[in-house]
Amino acid sequence: MNTLSFLFLGFLCAALAVRWWLVHRQLDHVQRHSSRVPEAFESRVSLEEHRKAAAYTVAKTRFGRWELVAEAALLFLWTIGGGLDLLDRLWRGLSLPELVTGVGVLLSLGLISALLDLPFAAYRTFVIEQKFGFNRSTSRVFAVDHLKQLMLLVLLGAPLAGAVLWILMHAGSLWWFYAWLVWLGFSLFMVWAYPVVIAPLFNRFTPLGDEAVKQRIETLLERNDLTSGGIFVMDGSRRTGHGNAYFTGLGDHKRIVFFDTLLDQLAADEIEAVLAHEIGHLKRRHIRKRMVVMAGLSLGSLALLGWLIEQQWFYAGLGVTQPSGHAALALFMLALPVFTFFMQPVMAALSRKHEFEADDFAVRQSNADALIRALVKLYRENASTLTPDPVYSAFYDSHPPAPVRVAHLSSQAA
Ligand SMILES: [Zn+2]
């Protein structure tokens, strides 16, 4: 134990305390407002639907509380508790080449973490989602999904870890800069590979058949000088009753993907409004801005790691007895989020600002009323709370809370 250990524990406890406090605020607020539909939604959401949303939010939030505690406990066990050190010694015991040992330690850390998360995922899917009628997944689909995810973790993680560790060993003191280039290349590869290789492993994508909707979408794209790599319907209903829509992929080949559950719920002008919002994100360059911010942050982080990796106290303070490149990488990935936790509200606020901008764009391109109707349907069908705690929401939410967002749109409706 050294100064870093105490600093780490202090941040870990402070973050846990803040998150616990936020959860209680949220539970309190949602329950207190569950007996009356907020005025702005009175004509569109029934009291029964509003009560269901409250009960669903409370169930998820309550369970999330225990996840917070488990997460913090695990983090302690991996680091100061000696878990990573033990894993490292087990792999070293096999006397494999340094690079193989390193990849082995990083991959098994990832796999064990993924396996430990399984019971939580199963509880969310088969207890909470099931209880509120959202789960469409079977134990077979669930098992196959997770098996595929673990395989992807190995298939993608092994070459990435191997490349970064090799650079670490051979590229000299500027290794972190070359590792950053590899990371950037990998991220771009994933943006390309996700829609064409990875997503199809989990879902079926069929070209949108509804001609009326398609016509509207294509007109909207043309008006904005956009071409797309196709408009697809995804069989989201295989797993969940929740609906969504997104753009995916690189450059001019971005695909537009709608969950079948969303298409079932929305009218043509509402679908157009939702897509106009997504185009707003593109046109206001939100996606590019976010990528630049992420690239900058990862460069800064890797530069910091380039310094930490030479410091004996970095390893000792976080429970590792034998310094190595892979141990430094693992500790860094485990510990960094604890120290950057308090940046969360800043990132969330930035994201909400982008959501308002995309809404403003959508209002000019289609119309405010259609977007409001679409949003209310989505809130209703997804049983999203209309009355989140303002502080909880400010801290976490990437989207403005329902009443704020709808009020903002209403103020622009003609
Ligand atoms: Zn958005």
Residues whose N, C-alpha, C, O or C-beta is under 5 A from the ligand:
A	BS01	ZN	E355 A358
